[in-house]
Amino acid sequence: MNLGQRIKEYRCRIGLSQREVARRSGITVSFISQVERGVACPSLKSLVNIAMAIGARISYLLEEDDSDFYKIEIIKMDTRERMILKKGDSINLDII
């Protein structure tokens, strides 16, 4: 589930219209709709306003899907090496 889908799912669950979220957040209905459809990506300020308007934690809205894996791409000088990390794994990188 992406950010827009999470916002819409949460908004609908608590029974708010896009118009009410727009009113509470100071953001246009059109932009709320675009975010929910994945057409636009909100700035951090807009995301905070939307989260406050619907009463959701930003961390919930930004959660990845329930997959146990994250895909991270590490780029070296002339090659691209892909690594897949499980949740909870860590990696240390030295940037030279």
Secondary structure, DSSP 8 states (H G I E B T S, - for coil): --HHHHHHHHHHHTT--HHHHHHHHT--HHHHHHHHHTS----HHHHHHHHHHHT--HHHHH---S-SEEEEEEE-SS-EEEEEEETT--------
